[in-house]
Amino acid sequence: MTSKTEKLLSLLNGQPVIPVLKIANVADAVPLARALSRGGLRAIEITLRTADALEAIRRVAAEVEDAIVGAGTILDARQFDEAAAAGSKFIVSPGITSQLLDTAKGSPVPLLPGAITPGEI
């Protein structure tokens, strides 16, 4: 097992589910993350599907101590770097490209790429 795989497993160990959030209003991010954390759901994924997503990740990472915030719907290297810089502890992508894989290899932030076919695994 690689150290990044171990890091990802350590981060998500004990988390029964990972809520996937689409934050339309950045002001909702911290209260929502706090409520989820108080309910035992410390790991959350904020998708990069809105203009406020990166700021939401920044705020949750900075203001919700026990939250394990990840970024989802990462499509390219630029988004990976921005999400990592915003404070994401893990990155989720719907698929993988060689550019995204190269970026992930050079980052301490673990990538969890999606796969649909056996060839993608």
JOZISUL-V310510 format. One record per pair of residues at least 6 apart in sequence whose ideal C-beta (glycine too) atoms are under 6 Angstrom apart, sorted by sequence separation. I is the first residue (numbers start at 1). GAP is how many residues later the second one is. If there is no record, write none. Layout:
i={I & I}
gap={GAP & GAP}
This chain:
i={23 & 74 & 115 & 46 & 60 & 104 & 36 & 61 & 83 & 60 & 74 & 46 & 33 & 46 & 80 & 57 & 71 & 57 & 19 & 71 & 74 & 96 & 70 & 91 & 70 & 74 & 95 & 70 & 71 & 72 & 90 & 91 & 92 & 93 & 94 & 68 & 19 & 77 & 21 & 23 & 77 & 80 & 84 & 42 & 49 & 18 & 19 & 20 & 21 & 22 & 42 & 43 & 44 & 45 & 47 & 48 & 84 & 24 & 26 & 42 & 47 & 61 & 77 & 18 & 22 & 23 & 29 & 33 & 45 & 15 & 54 & 58 & 23 & 26 & 30 & 37 & 57 & 58 & 26 & 29 & 34 & 37 & 57 & 12 & 29 & 33 & 48 & 57 & 54 & 23 & 30 & 33 & 45 & 11 & 11 & 8 & 8 & 7 & 4}
gap={6 & 6 & 6 & 7 & 7 & 7 & 8 & 8 & 8 & 9 & 9 & 10 & 11 & 11 & 11 & 12 & 12 & 14 & 17 & 17 & 17 & 17 & 18 & 18 & 19 & 19 & 19 & 20 & 20 & 20 & 20 & 20 & 20 & 20 & 20 & 21 & 22 & 22 & 23 & 23 & 23 & 23 & 23 & 24 & 24 & 25 & 25 & 25 & 25 & 25 & 25 & 25 & 25 & 25 & 25 & 25 & 25 & 26 & 26 & 26 & 26 & 26 & 26 & 27 & 27 & 27 & 27 & 27 & 27 & 28 & 28 & 28 & 29 & 29 & 29 & 29 & 29 & 29 & 30 & 30 & 30 & 30 & 30 & 31 & 31 & 31 & 31 & 31 & 32 & 33 & 33 & 34 & 47 & 57 & 78 & 82 & 102 & 103 & 106}
